């Protein structure tokens, strides 16, 4: 059974940092891209970042480019995905979802069949 378990969400102030983690297990994710999406209240789920199996050339949404860094660790039975979020803004408030694709993936949510439960990132006033 495929499982994507996320951690690291929480309350943050503007300009702060958070690191989201995702542990994916239950299948071989070789050749599969993984990524992060987010969904703010009342809005559609949107692409944040994706990374290939090799970890080369992660791709970011324009809204997070230069502030977020995505990395991947392909361990033997579990793939770990990390999203370092710096210089956070109130508009980054959302539920963040880790996702795994079949193959190269893209920025479209429907190309990712596996999803985590979504840690909440919320700004404090």
N, C-alpha and C positions, 0 to 999 in steps of 0.2 A: 504494500500500500504506500503510495506516494504521500509524503508529508513535507510541508514547508512550515517551519516554526520560526516566527519572528520574535524579536525582543528589542528593547532599547528605546521605545517611545516614552513620551512624558511631557512634562510642562517645561516650557522654555521662554526666555525673554528675547525680545528683539536684539539681534546681533549675537545671540548665543549659538551654541553648537550642540548637536546630538549625533550619536552614532547608532544606526539601525543595523541589526544583524538578522540573518536568515539562515537556517540550517535545513537543507533539502536532502531527503533520503527516500529510499523505497524503489528507486530505479537507477539505471545508469544514465547520467545526464551528458554523456560524451556527445559532442557535436551540438549540444543544445545551448541556446542562449538563455540567459536569465536577466531579469530586470525588476525595476520598481515602478509601481504606479501609485497614484494617490487620488483620493476622492474627498473633496470638501463638501460640507453640508449643502445639499440642494444643487450640486453640480455633478456632471458626468465624470467618470473615472478618466484620469489623464496620465499620459506617459511621463515618467520622470527620467529614467536612465536604463540602458541595457548594456550587457557585456557578453561577449562571445565565450565559448568554452575555454579558449586559450587565455582569455583575459586581456587580449590586445585591443587597443582602440575602443574603450568604452564610449558610448554615444549618449549625449545628454539633451534634454529639452532646453530650449533657449532660456527659459525662465530660471533654470538652476545652474546653467553653465558658469563655471568659474567659482561656484560656491559649494557644490556637491561633488564628492568623489566616490566612484563606485569601484569596488575591487572584489576579487573572487579567489577562493582557495579550494581547489579540487582535491579533497582528501579521498582516501580509498573508498569509503562507503557513504560519505556525506559531502555535499558541496556547501561551502559557506560563502554567503554573499554579504558584503558590508557596504553600507551607504553612510559616508561621513558627510554630515550636513553642517556647514559653517555659515556665518553671517545670516542667520535665519531671519526671515521677515514674517510679519503677521499673515501675509498671503500664503505662506507655506503651511499654515494650519490645515490639517487633513488627516484622514486615515491613510496610512501608507501600506501598500500591499506588495509583498514579494511574489514573483511569478516566474515560472519555468516554461519554456516553449518546447516544441518538437522542432528541432532544427535551428536555423539562424535567427528566428524571431524577427520582430519589427517593433514599431511604436504602437501597434494596434492591439488592444487588450484581447480580442478574440483569437489571436494567434498564440495565446498562452493558455494551455489547458489546466495548468496546475497553479493553485493560489494559496497563499497563507491567509491567516485570519485577520491581519491588519492591526499593527500598533498605532495608537493615536498620538499625533504630535499636536500639542496645543500651546498657544501662547498665553502667558500670563500678562496682565495689564501692569 
